[in-house]
Amino acid sequence: MHVTSNPAFWYATRASGVAAYVILTVVVCIGMSMGGKAQSKSWPRFSIEDIHRFGGLLVGALVTIHVVTIAVDSFLPFSIVNLVVPFTASYRPLWTGLGIAAAELLLALAITNHYRKRLPYSFWRKAHYLSFAVWTFAALHGVMSGTDRSVWWLAIIYGLSIASVATVAVWRFGQRNIRAGSVALTGVVTAVAVPLLILGPLYHGAPVWNAKNITERLAGQVVRNGTNLTQIVSFVGQAKQPQKLLIRADLLVETQGLQNTSLQLEYLPSGNICRGTVTNVAGESFSGTCRMPNGESRSVNARWTLNGAGTGAIGQIQLSG
């Protein structure tokens, strides 16, 4: 009956997204290098093409994991429409929409590559330039909507990735007019500027995990089963800031008072559960205590107002540790 989630899905979502972006960066750089007729004695062209092709398949697999784990995870509840139609999600709609558009363009690229021998070469070559749009949308998606985007090591990864593509692009499209020093300067400036932007003007704090102190609006539902003498009353609700919190309180109520209680708080995305008991009920409010897996205790006070049907509840929860 308890609402639970597995944090492994949330870890998989974040890890697959970052890994897909890094490998996509490598694939784009290899593609531009081959287009610029770069040659290496140690790596024959056919081996580079195999790496390029395998990298594209790996990106597709990681993006699939990224989308599927988002779909099944309860931290960010996306509908099927939100995952298919860009810019329809409530969570950072522009930047999330660019990520969805990147995934769909990547699928279109995969289809054109599969039917490469059946398509006119000029059409295939022009379609292949969509890889720049895929990479650009993916970069904006990660930098502007990723929950870990302002962690220093990830900011450095974004800086090096963007610098790599910028450097190879300057070399590829300006081979006759751009000096080697200018190409190198492009990479250095970009590698330094991007992390500074992410950690500076674009900084976004990491999500709060297992917050000790919360005062937040509470939305939920009250369910009553039993007779006037004995009732099982359940309250199920959630708060959303500074992190998502799922609440469930089960009360066995008799004429003499509370006979048995259970209280559970679940923190998302960590999945840690604080279990305890309700110690006091007064009309449309309750208070209780619970204990985290690491032994820390939390005090809970919740109050609400029922709707006309007596089931829906809107109120406030206060949590202190």
KAVENKA-V880791 format. One record per residue. RES is the residue in one small letter. D_LAST is the distance of its C-alpha to the last C-alpha in Angstrom with 1 decimal. Layout:
# KAVENKA-V880791
[[RES,D_LAST] [RES,D_LAST]]
This chain:
# KAVENKA-V880791
[[m,26.1] [h,22.7] [v,22.4] [t,21.9] [s,22.9] [n,23.9] [p,22.5] [a,25.9] [f,27.5] [w,25.3] [y,26.1] [a,29.7] [t,29.8] [r,28.8] [a,30.9] [s,33.9] [g,33.8] [v,33.8] [a,36.4] [a,38.6] [y,38.6] [v,39.6] [i,42.3] [l,43.5] [t,43.9] [v,46.0] [v,48.1] [v,48.8] [c,49.8] [i,52.1] [g,53.6] [m,54.4] [s,55.9] [m,58.2] [g,59.2] [g,60.1] [k,62.3] [a,60.3] [q,61.8] [s,61.0] [k,63.3] [s,60.5] [w,59.2] [p,61.9] [r,61.2] [f,61.1] [s,58.2] [i,56.3] [e,56.9] [d,55.6] [i,52.3] [h,52.1] [r,52.6] [f,50.2] [g,47.5] [g,47.9] [l,47.6] [l,44.4] [v,42.9] [g,43.8] [a,42.1] [l,38.9] [v,38.8] [t,39.4] [i,36.3] [h,34.3] [v,35.4] [v,35.2] [t,31.6] [i,30.6] [a,32.5] [v,30.8] [d,27.2] [s,24.9] [f,22.8] [l,25.7] [p,27.9] [f,31.4] [s,34.5] [i,37.7] [v,39.2] [n,36.3] [l,37.0] [v,40.8] [v,41.5] [p,40.3] [f,38.5] [t,37.5] [a,33.8] [s,31.2] [y,29.1] [r,30.9] [p,34.2] [l,36.6] [w,35.1] [t,34.3] [g,37.8] [l,39.3] [g,37.7] [i,39.2] [a,42.5] [a,42.5] [a,42.1] [e,44.9] [l,47.2] [l,46.6] [l,47.7] [a,50.8] [l,51.6] [a,51.3] [i,53.9] [t,56.3] [n,56.1] [h,56.8] [y,59.9] [r,60.9] [k,64.4] [r,65.1] [l,64.0] [p,66.1] [y,65.0] [s,64.7] [f,62.3] [w,60.2] [r,60.1] [k,59.0] [a,56.4] [h,55.0] [y,54.1] [l,51.3] [s,49.4] [f,48.8] [a,47.2] [v,45.1] [w,43.8] [t,43.4] [f,41.4] [a,39.2] [a,38.6] [l,37.6] [h,35.4] [g,33.5] [v,33.2] [m,32.2] [s,30.2] [g,28.7] [t,25.0] [d,25.5] [r,28.4] [s,27.0] [v,26.2] [w,28.9] [w,30.6] [l,31.0] [a,32.3] [i,34.9] [i,35.8] [y,36.4] [g,38.4] [l,40.6] [s,41.1] [i,42.2] [a,44.3] [s,46.0] [v,47.1] [a,48.1] [t,50.1] [v,51.9] [a,52.6] [v,54.2] [w,56.3] [r,57.2] [f,58.3] [g,59.7] [q,61.5] [r,64.7] [n,63.4] [i,60.2] [r,60.5] [a,58.4] [g,56.8] [s,55.6] [v,54.1] [a,52.2] [l,51.0] [t,49.6] [g,47.5] [v,46.2] [v,45.4] [t,43.6] [a,41.6] [v,40.4] [a,40.1] [v,38.0] [p,35.0] [l,35.1] [l,35.1] [i,32.2] [l,30.1] [g,31.4] [p,32.6] [l,31.4] [y,28.0] [h,25.2] [g,21.7] [a,20.5] [p,18.4] [v,14.6] [w,13.4] [n,10.2] [a,8.5] [k,4.7] [n,6.2] [i,9.3] [t,12.1] [e,15.0] [r,18.3] [l,18.5] [a,21.7] [g,22.8] [q,25.3] [v,25.8] [v,28.2] [r,30.0] [n,32.4] [g,34.4] [t,36.4] [n,35.9] [l,35.4] [t,33.0] [q,30.8] [i,28.3] [v,26.0] [s,23.9] [f,21.7] [v,21.4] [g,19.9] [q,18.4] [a,16.7] [k,18.0] [q,16.3] [p,14.9] [q,15.3] [k,16.8] [l,14.8] [l,16.8] [i,16.1] [r,18.3] [a,18.5] [d,21.7] [l,23.0] [l,26.3] [v,27.5] [e,30.6] [t,32.5] [q,30.9] [g,27.3] [l,24.7] [q,26.1] [n,23.7] [t,20.6] [s,18.7] [l,15.5] [q,15.0] [l,13.0] [e,14.8] [y,14.0] [l,17.2] [p,19.0] [s,17.3] [g,17.8] [n,14.9] [i,14.2] [c,11.4] [r,13.6] [g,13.6] [t,15.4] [v,15.9] [t,16.2] [n,18.0] [v,20.3] [a,22.1] [g,24.6] [e,23.0] [s,19.4] [f,17.0] [s,13.7] [g,12.2] [t,9.7] [c,9.8] [r,9.7] [m,10.2] [p,13.6] [n,12.7] [g,11.2] [e,7.5] [s,6.0] [r,4.6] [s,6.2] [v,9.0] [n,11.9] [a,14.9] [r,18.4] [w,21.5] [t,25.3] [l,27.7] [n,30.7] [g,34.2] [a,34.4] [g,31.3] [t,29.6] [g,28.0] [a,24.8] [i,23.4] [g,20.5] [q,17.0] [i,13.5] [q,10.4] [l,6.9] [s,3.8] [g,0.0]]
